Amino acid sequence: MSSKAGTAGRTAETAVAKPGAGVAPALGRRSKAKFSLTEKAYNKLRADIFDWTLEPGSEVSESELASRLKMSKTPVREALAKLRSEGFVQTFPRRGYLIVPITFGDMQELFDIRLILETGSAELACSRITDDQIDRLYVLAAASYNFKEQPTIQNFLRSNREFHGAIAAATGSERLQRLLLQHIDALERFFYLGARYRDIGAETSSEHEQIVDLLKKRDPVKVREAIVDHITRTRDNLYTILTKTSATTRIRIQF
């Protein structure tokens, strides 16, 4: 084969290869779009579960949710699968999905576990926390909200989650932080109702600042006591608020 023929052959090969070169990026774009829709569906459904738009004990279908979210069933189905793995929905063949009910027994158990995890985290963090982490905790501790405005409640709860997660992160254990955040997430439906029916911002902020003060002093004994007081008071206040709420509104929490 002459050099011209060889060049022509290579040119032809290149010309044929070019269309194929765009297949992977195209697939990648479609995959990202699908992932984005799934994440969008997941985030919306999760928020609706946490703020009681989707009430505990209610039954929903893929078709109903897809229509409400204005998207196809596939991302909704994938989002529901993720929520099921996290314990927020249950699947019933030929019936659809159930938003998992919540009970005061669940709340008590979750607070018991949280107490163990958070006291241990705070004690360990005393010897490992950095000044920058302490500064960040002070910022998070200052979070407040207007209990009549839902977006501010959601922002407050995000700051609360980040505050407690940051203490666990200061231990250097990602596993401990992940475990703690899982239990805080499981409690968020209770937190939302508590924050919605009574302004707990000022007392929460004060208790958080006290905890940070003790972390700054690196006092594991006192910080443990402060964590116990904070979690116990939060649990007791929530029980009182939710008992009254359950008795005076359509909201029902099982005993």
Secondary structure as UniProt FT lines:
FT   HELIX           3..21
FT   HELIX           23..50
FT   TURN            51..52
FT   TURN            56..57
FT   STRAND          59..60
FT   HELIX           62..69
FT   HELIX           73..85
FT   TURN            86..87
FT   STRAND          89..92
FT   TURN            93..95
FT   STRAND          96..99
FT   HELIX           104..126
FT   TURN            127..128
FT   HELIX           131..141
FT   TURN            147..148
FT   HELIX           150..169
FT   TURN            170..172
FT   HELIX           174..197
FT   HELIX           201..216
FT   TURN            217..218
FT   HELIX           220..248
//
